[in-house]
Amino acid sequence: MLWILSSLFFAWCAFREIRSSIVAPPGFDLPTPVSKPYLALVVSLAVILAWPPVHTWRFQRFLSAKATELADGHPAKVHCNTVFDTMLDPEMLAAGHANPDSGEIALQHPWCGTLMSYLRHPERASEKELQSLDMFTHESMHIRGERNEALTECEAVQRNYRAAKLLGVPDATAKQNAVDYYTGYYQLRAKIGGMQSAYYSDQCAPGKAMDEQLSDSTWTTP
Ligand SMILES: [Zn+2]
């Protein structure tokens, strides 16, 4: 919001400068010529300041389309929360949350940024970046209709490979990232215990009760 307001302010400065070159400003008989350096400066500032919100808006649209695909066509609408959104969010402590009824997914600050950096260099994804991929898939599974956390998380684990590919990660890297999450952080959830254990089940494994036998499952060997 602050970005947009600052951008609009400089856009207004540019507009005022151009207007005064066409219509004489108050107290002047003739229009004043445009100061080109000034105009260039305010136009650049308006564009630069508009970039972050435009960039986020485009990323949200991209994620919404991919989440809808992952959710088997249930319409998803992803929102990247700003610091302010996060502070005002009643579910502030959850890194992300989704409403299966409305299709809304909220990713808390700074998780959208983490997901963006994952997509910039998936071949050297950090643990946090792998978690951001899983969070995106997990929330999409809620939109697909699942509310139980352990089932939702297991559906996500099996689809992280598909999700990474949908987001543009090359095939082999997508597979490696999805497997790394399953053998790494997912197994760690059981060890951490407490709230984390609600997201874990030992039945979430190849051939076990929660295996959906997907043809493109994370744990299917090609
Ligand atoms: Zn959940």
py3Dmol code that shows the C-alpha trace and the ligand (Angstrom):
import py3Dmol

protein = """\
ATOM      1  CA  MET A   1       0.000   0.000   0.000  1.00  0.00           C
ATOM      2  CA  LEU A   2       2.810   2.412   0.925  1.00  0.00           C
ATOM      3  CA  TRP A   3       4.545   1.547  -2.337  1.00  0.00           C
ATOM      4  CA  ILE A   4       1.420   2.339  -4.332  1.00  0.00           C
ATOM      5  CA  LEU A   5       0.822   5.627  -2.489  1.00  0.00           C
ATOM      6  CA  SER A   6       4.437   6.748  -2.980  1.00  0.00           C
ATOM      7  CA  SER A   7       4.264   5.769  -6.653  1.00  0.00           C
ATOM      8  CA  LEU A   8       1.020   7.711  -7.113  1.00  0.00           C
ATOM      9  CA  PHE A   9       2.583  10.743  -5.447  1.00  0.00           C
ATOM     10  CA  PHE A  10       5.423  10.829  -7.993  1.00  0.00           C
ATOM     11  CA  ALA A  11       3.003  10.151 -10.836  1.00  0.00           C
ATOM     12  CA  TRP A  12       1.051  13.191  -9.646  1.00  0.00           C
ATOM     13  CA  CYS A  13       4.283  15.277  -9.604  1.00  0.00           C
ATOM     14  CA  ALA A  14       4.870  14.262 -13.223  1.00  0.00           C
ATOM     15  CA  PHE A  15       1.287  15.100 -14.164  1.00  0.00           C
ATOM     16  CA  ARG A  16       1.574  18.531 -12.506  1.00  0.00           C
ATOM     17  CA  GLU A  17       4.814  19.258 -14.367  1.00  0.00           C
ATOM     18  CA  ILE A  18       3.278  18.365 -17.738  1.00  0.00           C
ATOM     19  CA  ARG A  19       0.064  20.280 -17.010  1.00  0.00           C
ATOM     20  CA  SER A  20       2.015  23.457 -16.159  1.00  0.00           C
ATOM     21  CA  SER A  21       3.703  23.236 -19.583  1.00  0.00           C
ATOM     22  CA  ILE A  22       0.301  23.260 -21.300  1.00  0.00           C
ATOM     23  CA  VAL A  23      -1.819  25.449 -19.034  1.00  0.00           C
ATOM     24  CA  ALA A  24      -0.229  28.498 -17.369  1.00  0.00           C
ATOM     25  CA  PRO A  25       0.134  27.789 -13.640  1.00  0.00           C
ATOM     26  CA  PRO A  26      -1.549  30.280 -11.215  1.00  0.00           C
ATOM     27  CA  GLY A  27       0.387  33.565 -11.116  1.00  0.00           C
ATOM     28  CA  PHE A  28       2.012  32.974 -14.535  1.00  0.00           C
ATOM     29  CA  ASP A  29       0.924  34.444 -17.864  1.00  0.00           C
ATOM     30  CA  LEU A  30       2.405  31.679 -19.976  1.00  0.00           C
ATOM     31  CA  PRO A  31       2.825  27.927 -19.501  1.00  0.00           C
ATOM     32  CA  THR A  32       6.259  27.063 -18.060  1.00  0.00           C
ATOM     33  CA  PRO A  33       8.424  24.682 -20.128  1.00  0.00           C
ATOM     34  CA  VAL A  34       8.850  21.143 -18.815  1.00  0.00           C
ATOM     35  CA  SER A  35      12.027  20.497 -16.839  1.00  0.00           C
ATOM     36  CA  LYS A  36      13.188  17.291 -18.507  1.00  0.00           C
ATOM     37  CA  PRO A  37      15.559  16.092 -15.744  1.00  0.00           C
ATOM     38  CA  TYR A  38      12.848  16.667 -13.119  1.00  0.00           C
ATOM     39  CA  LEU A  39      10.231  14.892 -15.225  1.00  0.00           C
ATOM     40  CA  ALA A  40      12.579  11.970 -15.869  1.00  0.00           C
ATOM     41  CA  LEU A  41      13.279  11.706 -12.136  1.00  0.00           C
ATOM     42  CA  VAL A  42       9.668  11.676 -10.966  1.00  0.00           C
ATOM     43  CA  VAL A  43       8.545   9.309 -13.736  1.00  0.00           C
ATOM     44  CA  SER A  44      11.396   6.896 -12.855  1.00  0.00           C
ATOM     45  CA  LEU A  45      10.514   7.046  -9.164  1.00  0.00           C
ATOM     46  CA  ALA A  46       6.833   6.391  -9.940  1.00  0.00           C
ATOM     47  CA  VAL A  47       7.766   3.333 -12.025  1.00  0.00           C
ATOM     48  CA  ILE A  48      10.353   1.973  -9.558  1.00  0.00           C
ATOM     49  CA  LEU A  49       7.986   2.325  -6.606  1.00  0.00           C
ATOM     50  CA  ALA A  50       5.136   0.671  -8.516  1.00  0.00           C
ATOM     51  CA  TRP A  51       7.277  -2.365  -9.332  1.00  0.00           C
ATOM     52  CA  PRO A  52       7.146  -4.299  -5.998  1.00  0.00           C
ATOM     53  CA  PRO A  53       3.320  -4.324  -5.749  1.00  0.00           C
ATOM     54  CA  VAL A  54       2.988  -5.151  -9.470  1.00  0.00           C
ATOM     55  CA  HIS A  55       5.544  -7.940  -9.094  1.00  0.00           C
ATOM     56  CA  THR A  56       3.707  -9.386  -6.060  1.00  0.00           C
ATOM     57  CA  TRP A  57       0.361  -9.069  -7.842  1.00  0.00           C
ATOM     58  CA  ARG A  58       1.680 -11.028 -10.839  1.00  0.00           C
ATOM     59  CA  PHE A  59       3.203 -13.681  -8.559  1.00  0.00           C
ATOM     60  CA  GLN A  60      -0.108 -14.051  -6.718  1.00  0.00           C
ATOM     61  CA  ARG A  61      -1.954 -14.547 -10.004  1.00  0.00           C
ATOM     62  CA  PHE A  62       0.631 -17.110 -11.085  1.00  0.00           C
ATOM     63  CA  LEU A  63       0.354 -18.996  -7.771  1.00  0.00           C
ATOM     64  CA  SER A  64      -3.460 -18.849  -7.845  1.00  0.00           C
ATOM     65  CA  ALA A  65      -3.536 -20.495 -11.277  1.00  0.00           C
ATOM     66  CA  LYS A  66      -1.082 -23.222 -10.224  1.00  0.00           C
ATOM     67  CA  ALA A  67      -2.843 -23.840  -6.885  1.00  0.00           C
ATOM     68  CA  THR A  68      -6.135 -24.254  -8.781  1.00  0.00           C
ATOM     69  CA  GLU A  69      -4.470 -26.872 -10.973  1.00  0.00           C
ATOM     70  CA  LEU A  70      -3.058 -28.709  -7.949  1.00  0.00           C
ATOM     71  CA  ALA A  71      -6.482 -28.557  -6.275  1.00  0.00           C
ATOM     72  CA  ASP A  72      -7.997 -30.453  -9.227  1.00  0.00           C
ATOM     73  CA  GLY A  73      -9.844 -27.393 -10.511  1.00  0.00           C
ATOM     74  CA  HIS A  74     -11.169 -26.007  -7.214  1.00  0.00           C
ATOM     75  CA  PRO A  75     -10.619 -22.243  -7.684  1.00  0.00           C
ATOM     76  CA  ALA A  76      -7.800 -20.981  -5.472  1.00  0.00           C
ATOM     77  CA  LYS A  77      -6.890 -17.376  -4.772  1.00  0.00           C
ATOM     78  CA  VAL A  78      -3.440 -16.873  -3.290  1.00  0.00           C
ATOM     79  CA  HIS A  79      -2.573 -13.758  -1.311  1.00  0.00           C
ATOM     80  CA  CYS A  80       0.955 -12.871  -0.237  1.00  0.00           C
ATOM     81  CA  ASN A  81       0.579 -11.118   3.107  1.00  0.00           C
ATOM     82  CA  THR A  82       2.636  -8.011   3.766  1.00  0.00           C
ATOM     83  CA  VAL A  83       4.143  -7.430   7.223  1.00  0.00           C
ATOM     84  CA  PHE A  84       1.019  -5.409   8.095  1.00  0.00           C
ATOM     85  CA  ASP A  85      -1.364  -8.100   6.813  1.00  0.00           C
ATOM     86  CA  THR A  86       0.521 -10.652   8.896  1.00  0.00           C
ATOM     87  CA  MET A  87       0.319  -8.509  12.035  1.00  0.00           C
ATOM     88  CA  LEU A  88      -3.431  -8.094  11.591  1.00  0.00           C
ATOM     89  CA  ASP A  89      -4.037 -11.738  10.664  1.00  0.00           C
ATOM     90  CA  PRO A  90      -5.913 -13.653  13.386  1.00  0.00           C
ATOM     91  CA  GLU A  91      -3.941 -16.716  12.272  1.00  0.00           C
ATOM     92  CA  MET A  92      -0.670 -14.817  12.438  1.00  0.00           C
ATOM     93  CA  LEU A  93       1.246 -17.731  13.981  1.00  0.00           C
ATOM     94  CA  ALA A  94       0.494 -20.093  11.100  1.00  0.00           C
ATOM     95  CA  ALA A  95       2.957 -19.608   8.232  1.00  0.00           C
ATOM     96  CA  GLY A  96       0.067 -20.062   5.820  1.00  0.00           C
ATOM     97  CA  HIS A  97      -3.603 -20.905   5.933  1.00  0.00           C
ATOM     98  CA  ALA A  98      -6.363 -21.751   3.519  1.00  0.00           C
ATOM     99  CA  ASN A  99     -10.139 -21.655   3.514  1.00  0.00           C
ATOM    100  CA  PRO A 100     -11.585 -24.634   1.594  1.00  0.00           C
ATOM    101  CA  ASP A 101     -14.974 -22.840   1.387  1.00  0.00           C
ATOM    102  CA  SER A 102     -13.784 -19.578  -0.178  1.00  0.00           C
ATOM    103  CA  GLY A 103     -10.682 -20.886  -1.961  1.00  0.00           C
ATOM    104  CA  GLU A 104      -8.517 -18.241  -0.288  1.00  0.00           C
ATOM    105  CA  ILE A 105      -4.914 -19.036   0.573  1.00  0.00           C
ATOM    106  CA  ALA A 106      -2.857 -16.617   2.649  1.00  0.00           C
ATOM    107  CA  LEU A 107       0.914 -16.960   2.802  1.00  0.00           C
ATOM    108  CA  GLN A 108       2.405 -14.973   5.667  1.00  0.00           C
ATOM    109  CA  HIS A 109       5.288 -12.580   5.314  1.00  0.00           C
ATOM    110  CA  PRO A 110       8.002 -13.416   4.206  1.00  0.00           C
ATOM    111  CA  TRP A 111       7.034 -16.829   2.765  1.00  0.00           C
ATOM    112  CA  CYS A 112       6.126 -15.587  -0.733  1.00  0.00           C
ATOM    113  CA  GLY A 113       9.609 -14.088  -0.932  1.00  0.00           C
ATOM    114  CA  THR A 114      11.082 -17.423   0.175  1.00  0.00           C
ATOM    115  CA  LEU A 115       9.106 -19.216  -2.539  1.00  0.00           C
ATOM    116  CA  MET A 116      10.278 -16.654  -5.114  1.00  0.00           C
ATOM    117  CA  SER A 117      13.910 -17.222  -4.187  1.00  0.00           C
ATOM    118  CA  TYR A 118      13.378 -21.002  -4.334  1.00  0.00           C
ATOM    119  CA  LEU A 119      12.108 -20.615  -7.908  1.00  0.00           C
ATOM    120  CA  ARG A 120      15.138 -18.508  -8.829  1.00  0.00           C
ATOM    121  CA  HIS A 121      17.610 -21.285  -7.889  1.00  0.00           C
ATOM    122  CA  PRO A 122      15.762 -24.578  -7.234  1.00  0.00           C
ATOM    123  CA  GLU A 123      18.938 -26.594  -7.769  1.00  0.00           C
ATOM    124  CA  ARG A 124      20.383 -25.206  -4.553  1.00  0.00           C
ATOM    125  CA  ALA A 125      17.199 -24.929  -2.505  1.00  0.00           C
ATOM    126  CA  SER A 126      17.638 -24.300   1.212  1.00  0.00           C
ATOM    127  CA  GLU A 127      15.537 -26.169   3.766  1.00  0.00           C
ATOM    128  CA  LYS A 128      13.363 -23.066   4.239  1.00  0.00           C
ATOM    129  CA  GLU A 129      12.828 -22.822   0.478  1.00  0.00           C
ATOM    130  CA  LEU A 130      11.752 -26.478   0.321  1.00  0.00           C
ATOM    131  CA  GLN A 131       9.330 -25.733   3.147  1.00  0.00           C
ATOM    132  CA  SER A 132       7.897 -22.827   1.140  1.00  0.00           C
ATOM    133  CA  LEU A 133       7.230 -25.201  -1.773  1.00  0.00           C
ATOM    134  CA  ASP A 134       5.519 -27.672   0.547  1.00  0.00           C
ATOM    135  CA  MET A 135       3.490 -24.915   2.195  1.00  0.00           C
ATOM    136  CA  PHE A 136       2.173 -23.869  -1.201  1.00  0.00           C
ATOM    137  CA  THR A 137       1.235 -27.466  -2.076  1.00  0.00           C
ATOM    138  CA  HIS A 138      -0.207 -28.057   1.420  1.00  0.00           C
ATOM    139  CA  GLU A 139      -2.533 -25.027   1.260  1.00  0.00           C
ATOM    140  CA  SER A 140      -3.596 -26.072  -2.253  1.00  0.00           C
ATOM    141  CA  MET A 141      -4.613 -29.465  -0.822  1.00  0.00           C
ATOM    142  CA  HIS A 142      -6.888 -27.672   1.671  1.00  0.00           C
ATOM    143  CA  ILE A 143      -8.555 -25.925  -1.290  1.00  0.00           C
ATOM    144  CA  ARG A 144      -8.932 -29.346  -2.895  1.00  0.00           C
ATOM    145  CA  GLY A 145     -11.175 -30.101   0.089  1.00  0.00           C
ATOM    146  CA  GLU A 146      -9.021 -31.807   2.708  1.00  0.00           C
ATOM    147  CA  ARG A 147      -9.207 -30.422   6.260  1.00  0.00           C
ATOM    148  CA  ASN A 148      -7.348 -33.055   8.280  1.00  0.00           C
ATOM    149  CA  GLU A 149      -3.764 -31.782   8.667  1.00  0.00           C
ATOM    150  CA  ALA A 150      -1.975 -35.134   8.513  1.00  0.00           C
ATOM    151  CA  LEU A 151      -3.857 -36.134   5.336  1.00  0.00           C
ATOM    152  CA  THR A 152      -3.383 -32.662   3.808  1.00  0.00           C
ATOM    153  CA  GLU A 153       0.334 -32.775   4.455  1.00  0.00           C
ATOM    154  CA  CYS A 154       0.665 -36.293   3.043  1.00  0.00           C
ATOM    155  CA  GLU A 155      -1.232 -35.290  -0.102  1.00  0.00           C
ATOM    156  CA  ALA A 156       1.199 -32.371  -0.402  1.00  0.00           C
ATOM    157  CA  VAL A 157       4.249 -34.602   0.108  1.00  0.00           C
ATOM    158  CA  GLN A 158       3.128 -36.802  -2.787  1.00  0.00           C
ATOM    159  CA  ARG A 159       2.440 -33.775  -5.007  1.00  0.00           C
ATOM    160  CA  ASN A 160       5.475 -31.593  -4.273  1.00  0.00           C
ATOM    161  CA  TYR A 161       7.156 -33.040  -7.374  1.00  0.00           C
ATOM    162  CA  ARG A 162       4.135 -32.123  -9.508  1.00  0.00           C
ATOM    163  CA  ALA A 163       3.889 -28.714  -7.811  1.00  0.00           C
ATOM    164  CA  ALA A 164       7.533 -27.845  -8.415  1.00  0.00           C
ATOM    165  CA  LYS A 165       7.201 -28.770 -12.094  1.00  0.00           C
ATOM    166  CA  LEU A 166       4.023 -26.680 -12.407  1.00  0.00           C
ATOM    167  CA  LEU A 167       5.943 -23.740 -10.965  1.00  0.00           C
ATOM    168  CA  GLY A 168       8.564 -24.164 -13.673  1.00  0.00           C
ATOM    169  CA  VAL A 169      11.277 -26.195 -11.933  1.00  0.00           C
ATOM    170  CA  PRO A 170      13.107 -28.601 -14.301  1.00  0.00           C
ATOM    171  CA  ASP A 171      12.010 -32.247 -13.942  1.00  0.00           C
ATOM    172  CA  ALA A 172      15.053 -33.804 -12.258  1.00  0.00           C
ATOM    173  CA  THR A 173      15.465 -30.910  -9.809  1.00  0.00           C
ATOM    174  CA  ALA A 174      11.743 -30.961  -8.983  1.00  0.00           C
ATOM    175  CA  LYS A 175      11.967 -34.666  -8.141  1.00  0.00           C
ATOM    176  CA  GLN A 176      15.074 -34.170  -5.999  1.00  0.00           C
ATOM    177  CA  ASN A 177      13.513 -31.220  -4.126  1.00  0.00           C
ATOM    178  CA  ALA A 178      10.311 -33.177  -3.428  1.00  0.00           C
ATOM    179  CA  VAL A 179      12.228 -36.246  -2.227  1.00  0.00           C
ATOM    180  CA  ASP A 180      14.510 -34.059  -0.081  1.00  0.00           C
ATOM    181  CA  TYR A 181      11.486 -32.552   1.652  1.00  0.00           C
ATOM    182  CA  TYR A 182       9.950 -35.981   2.281  1.00  0.00           C
ATOM    183  CA  THR A 183      13.120 -37.576   3.642  1.00  0.00           C
ATOM    184  CA  GLY A 184      14.190 -34.416   5.459  1.00  0.00           C
ATOM    185  CA  TYR A 185      11.768 -31.992   7.036  1.00  0.00           C
ATOM    186  CA  TYR A 186       8.734 -34.292   6.818  1.00  0.00           C
ATOM    187  CA  GLN A 187      10.454 -37.007   8.862  1.00  0.00           C
ATOM    188  CA  LEU A 188      11.732 -34.356  11.240  1.00  0.00           C
ATOM    189  CA  ARG A 189       8.144 -33.406  12.086  1.00  0.00           C
ATOM    190  CA  ALA A 190       7.718 -36.765  13.851  1.00  0.00           C
ATOM    191  CA  LYS A 191      10.859 -36.149  15.903  1.00  0.00           C
ATOM    192  CA  ILE A 192       9.966 -32.549  16.825  1.00  0.00           C
ATOM    193  CA  GLY A 193       6.606 -33.763  18.156  1.00  0.00           C
ATOM    194  CA  GLY A 194       4.099 -31.331  19.710  1.00  0.00           C
ATOM    195  CA  MET A 195       2.099 -29.379  17.136  1.00  0.00           C
ATOM    196  CA  GLN A 196       4.295 -30.735  14.308  1.00  0.00           C
ATOM    197  CA  SER A 197       3.150 -34.314  14.912  1.00  0.00           C
ATOM    198  CA  ALA A 198      -0.381 -33.329  13.792  1.00  0.00           C
ATOM    199  CA  TYR A 199       1.144 -32.957  10.321  1.00  0.00           C
ATOM    200  CA  TYR A 200       2.919 -36.300  10.331  1.00  0.00           C
ATOM    201  CA  SER A 201       1.862 -39.914   9.922  1.00  0.00           C
ATOM    202  CA  ASP A 202       3.951 -43.052   9.559  1.00  0.00           C
ATOM    203  CA  GLN A 203       1.240 -44.169   7.116  1.00  0.00           C
ATOM    204  CA  CYS A 204       2.445 -41.480   4.722  1.00  0.00           C
ATOM    205  CA  ALA A 205       4.901 -43.690   2.859  1.00  0.00           C
ATOM    206  CA  PRO A 206       5.055 -45.723  -0.357  1.00  0.00           C
ATOM    207  CA  GLY A 207       2.583 -48.621  -0.192  1.00  0.00           C
ATOM    208  CA  LYS A 208       1.121 -47.474   3.161  1.00  0.00           C
ATOM    209  CA  ALA A 209      -2.457 -46.381   3.912  1.00  0.00           C
ATOM    210  CA  MET A 210      -2.019 -42.766   2.779  1.00  0.00           C
ATOM    211  CA  ASP A 211      -0.280 -43.601  -0.505  1.00  0.00           C
ATOM    212  CA  GLU A 212      -2.549 -42.348  -3.282  1.00  0.00           C
ATOM    213  CA  GLN A 213      -0.597 -44.289  -5.920  1.00  0.00           C
ATOM    214  CA  LEU A 214      -0.278 -41.192  -8.096  1.00  0.00           C
ATOM    215  CA  SER A 215       1.483 -41.833 -11.378  1.00  0.00           C
ATOM    216  CA  ASP A 216       3.658 -38.745 -10.810  1.00  0.00           C
ATOM    217  CA  SER A 217       4.071 -39.191  -7.072  1.00  0.00           C
ATOM    218  CA  THR A 218       7.149 -37.807  -5.341  1.00  0.00           C
ATOM    219  CA  TRP A 219       8.115 -41.295  -4.278  1.00  0.00           C
ATOM    220  CA  THR A 220       7.389 -43.134  -7.536  1.00  0.00           C
ATOM    221  CA  THR A 221      10.613 -44.238  -9.187  1.00  0.00           C
ATOM    222  CA  PRO A 222      10.482 -43.437 -12.887  1.00  0.00           C
TER     223      PRO A 222
END
"""
ligand_1 = """\
1
ZN
Zn -2.968 -27.096 6.951
"""
view = py3Dmol.view(width=600, height=400)
view.addModel(protein, "pdb")
view.setStyle({"model": 0}, {"cartoon": {"style": "trace"}})
view.addModel(ligand_1, "xyz")
view.setStyle({"model": 1}, {"stick": {}})
view.zoomTo()
view.show()
